[in-house]
Amino acid sequence: MSKELFITTDLQKEWMAKIMGLESQIRGSAEKTDKLAVFPKENIQSLVELGYTTLTLPKKYGGGGITVKDMVLLQETIASFDGATALSIGWHQGAVGDLYENELWETSRLDHFAKDVLNGALVNRAASEAQTGSPTRGGRPRTTAVKKDGHWVITGQKNFTSMSPVLTHFLVSAWVEEREGIGFFLIKRDSEGLSIKETWNMLGMRGTESHDLVLNNVKVNEEAFVEFSKGPRGDKLNGWLLHIPACYLGIAQAARDYAVKFAVEYKPNSIQGSISELPNVQSHIGQIDLELMQARHFLYSVAAAYDDTDRRKSMKQELGAAKHVVTNAAIRIVDRSMRLVGAKSLELTNPLQRYYRDVRAGLHNPPMDDMVVSKIAKVAIEDMLND
Ligand SMILES: Cc1cc2nc3c(=O)[nH]c(=O)nc-3n(C[C@H](O)[C@H](O)[C@H](O)COP(=O)(O)OP(=O)(O)OC[C@H]3O[C@@H](n4cnc5c(N)ncnc54)[C@H](O)[C@@H]3O)c2cc1C
């Protein structure tokens, strides 16, 4: 059971080969990254050098112009090496893909930032705050943007800023009182008043160093005010967020591969041969691959529907549904893989316990399960009422 079935284009083959070239480096760094909760800077540097971080930039801006399906394939592959590396770089890939597909900014700003991306810039949205919780729920940011002497002055504190050690740009959400809505400001790392507070001390995705971003009267000019909305961004159709389920699918694949290898190699002396010949173990393997197939087919199918701009018009809650289905399947796959391996899966040197902790973080990336389910229900009811 593998993703080979989904590799259909020359571009995918070419990029899969390039990413596979980084397998030993990224896989080899995962244990240390997790143990010390340090950001895998070298992995991100290698991906930048490879040109990976320019892939979701459209061709007309000089980028690779890949589709969401291409991104899903490459992201799940990186995640099968190391979840923290994949989730971190996924935020950049997704942010750039969304920005440029929807041309969310003025043309001159898009052109300018595209050059930065081609030169290795790394960006992520800093939208979460302690008081608001997940921004998708519509809480008003405590971070404020106030116009003073022709400049915007931003003050506040963001949490969960993944990839904070290497980001060159932060897309920061702030409450703009004079327009009574939420603005996004593109703020450079070296801006005066911007600092990182090292708060990240989590059970899973430890290597993402998703620290707090502190903005103390950070002064930016008008061009930095790049987006404005009255409500939460989560209401918009954004296929680039599929980098999130892709990440958790990759972790599930890694857990499954470890468990199947263990099953064929482990030969306790209570039996002849390996445990892979036992019905209880085969039941685990069969169930794992069933879940993996369902999750992968669903994810790639939704990504393909999004990539087709005609079909995209008919999409309703499929993106959220894919995130929900894949993430929960991934959690079950990791759990079952650990049951198969037994107590050895709990050893701190065993990658399964890391997958177990990392995959859990998926529940707390957007969109959250309860919101997906309630939106699906609302659409069903609305459709019935409108019939
Ligand atoms: C590994 C990782 C990386 C992340 N990286 C980033 C990043 O780079 N940038 C970024 O901006 N964010 C990032 N986040 C933050 C993420 O997007 C969420 O903002 C964060 O996880 C908080 O979500 P929550 O559901 O725990 O918070 P809350 O919204 O506070 O929810 C906590 C609990 O309260 C309930 N609840 C709260 N409000 C409501 C409501 N209105 N209606 C119903 N139930 C409610 C929820 O159901 C949940 O049970 C990251 C998170 C993780 C785990």
Ligand as a Chemical Component Dictionary entry (heavy atoms), coordinates in Angstrom:
data_LIG
# 
_chem_comp.id                   LIG 
_chem_comp.type                 NON-POLYMER 
_chem_comp.pdbx_formal_charge   0 
_chem_comp.three_letter_code    LIG 
# 
loop_
_chem_comp_atom.comp_id 
_chem_comp_atom.atom_id 
_chem_comp_atom.alt_atom_id 
_chem_comp_atom.type_symbol 
_chem_comp_atom.charge 
_chem_comp_atom.model_Cartn_x 
_chem_comp_atom.model_Cartn_y 
_chem_comp_atom.model_Cartn_z 
_chem_comp_atom.pdbx_ordinal 
LIG C1  C1  C 0 1.511   21.964 16.061 1  
LIG C2  C2  C 0 0.718   23.214 15.892 2  
LIG C3  C3  C 0 1.160   24.208 15.028 3  
LIG C4  C4  C 0 0.427   25.395 14.862 4  
LIG N1  N1  N 0 0.901   26.374 14.027 5  
LIG C5  C5  C 0 0.233   27.549 13.895 6  
LIG C6  C6  C 0 0.745   28.629 13.096 7  
LIG O1  O1  O 0 1.798   28.492 12.480 8  
LIG N2  N2  N 0 0.059   29.797 13.046 9  
LIG C7  C7  C 0 -1.098  29.983 13.744 10 
LIG O2  O2  O 0 -1.693  31.057 13.675 11 
LIG N3  N3  N 0 -1.598  28.983 14.522 12 
LIG C8  C8  C 0 -0.969  27.788 14.613 13 
LIG N4  N4  N 0 -1.468  26.793 15.438 14 
LIG C9  C9  C 0 -2.623  27.106 16.271 15 
LIG C10 C10 C 0 -3.930  26.501 15.839 16 
LIG O3  O3  O 0 -4.333  26.972 14.578 17 
LIG C11 C11 C 0 -4.985  26.844 16.910 18 
LIG O4  O4  O 0 -5.163  28.233 16.980 19 
LIG C12 C12 C 0 -4.573  26.356 18.277 20 
LIG O5  O5  O 0 -4.208  25.003 18.205 21 
LIG C13 C13 C 0 -5.674  26.554 19.281 22 
LIG O6  O6  O 0 -6.765  25.742 18.952 23 
LIG P1  P1  P 0 -7.718  25.142 20.095 24 
LIG O7  O7  O 0 -8.805  24.432 19.372 25 
LIG O8  O8  O 0 -6.953  24.416 21.107 26 
LIG O9  O9  O 0 -8.158  26.489 20.808 27 
LIG P2  P2  P 0 -9.504  27.028 21.292 28 
LIG O10 O10 O 0 -10.214 27.656 20.150 29 
LIG O11 O11 O 0 -9.194  27.884 22.464 30 
LIG O12 O12 O 0 -10.328 25.760 21.770 31 
LIG C14 C14 C 0 -10.130 25.108 23.021 32 
LIG C15 C15 C 0 -11.359 24.317 23.340 33 
LIG O13 O13 O 0 -12.464 25.180 23.499 34 
LIG C16 C16 C 0 -13.491 24.922 22.555 35 
LIG N5  N5  N 0 -13.929 26.213 21.992 36 
LIG C17 C17 C 0 -13.280 27.409 22.060 37 
LIG N6  N6  N 0 -13.987 28.368 21.449 38 
LIG C18 C18 C 0 -15.093 27.782 20.972 39 
LIG C19 C19 C 0 -16.219 28.259 20.243 40 
LIG N7  N7  N 0 -16.329 29.523 19.877 41 
LIG N8  N8  N 0 -17.152 27.356 19.873 42 
LIG C20 C20 C 0 -17.050 26.054 20.227 43 
LIG N9  N9  N 0 -16.012 25.539 20.921 44 
LIG C21 C21 C 0 -15.039 26.400 21.293 45 
LIG C22 C22 C 0 -12.837 24.042 21.475 46 
LIG O14 O14 O 0 -13.736 23.130 20.920 47 
LIG C23 C23 C 0 -11.767 23.315 22.248 48 
LIG O15 O15 O 0 -12.348 22.184 22.843 49 
LIG C24 C24 C 0 -0.768  25.587 15.590 50 
LIG C25 C25 C 0 -1.232  24.562 16.446 51 
LIG C26 C26 C 0 -0.507  23.401 16.612 52 
LIG C27 C27 C 0 -1.017  22.347 17.554 53 
# 
loop_
_chem_comp_bond.comp_id 
_chem_comp_bond.atom_id_1 
_chem_comp_bond.atom_id_2 
_chem_comp_bond.value_order 
_chem_comp_bond.pdbx_ordinal 
LIG C1  C2  SING 1  
LIG C2  C3  SING 2  
LIG C2  C26 DOUB 3  
LIG C3  C4  DOUB 4  
LIG C4  N1  SING 5  
LIG C4  C24 SING 6  
LIG N1  C5  DOUB 7  
LIG C5  C6  SING 8  
LIG C5  C8  SING 9  
LIG C6  O1  DOUB 10 
LIG C6  N2  SING 11 
LIG N2  C7  SING 12 
LIG C7  O2  DOUB 13 
LIG C7  N3  SING 14 
LIG N3  C8  DOUB 15 
LIG C8  N4  SING 16 
LIG N4  C9  SING 17 
LIG N4  C24 SING 18 
LIG C9  C10 SING 19 
LIG C10 O3  SING 20 
LIG C10 C11 SING 21 
LIG C11 O4  SING 22 
LIG C11 C12 SING 23 
LIG C12 O5  SING 24 
LIG C12 C13 SING 25 
LIG C13 O6  SING 26 
LIG O6  P1  SING 27 
LIG P1  O7  DOUB 28 
LIG P1  O8  SING 29 
LIG P1  O9  SING 30 
LIG O9  P2  SING 31 
LIG P2  O10 DOUB 32 
LIG P2  O11 SING 33 
LIG P2  O12 SING 34 
LIG O12 C14 SING 35 
LIG C14 C15 SING 36 
LIG C15 O13 SING 37 
LIG C15 C23 SING 38 
LIG O13 C16 SING 39 
LIG C16 N5  SING 40 
LIG C16 C22 SING 41 
LIG N5  C17 SING 42 
LIG N5  C21 SING 43 
LIG C17 N6  DOUB 44 
LIG N6  C18 SING 45 
LIG C18 C19 SING 46 
LIG C18 C21 DOUB 47 
LIG C19 N7  SING 48 
LIG C19 N8  DOUB 49 
LIG N8  C20 SING 50 
LIG C20 N9  DOUB 51 
LIG N9  C21 SING 52 
LIG C22 O14 SING 53 
LIG C22 C23 SING 54 
LIG C23 O15 SING 55 
LIG C24 C25 DOUB 56 
LIG C25 C26 SING 57 
LIG C26 C27 SING 58 
# 
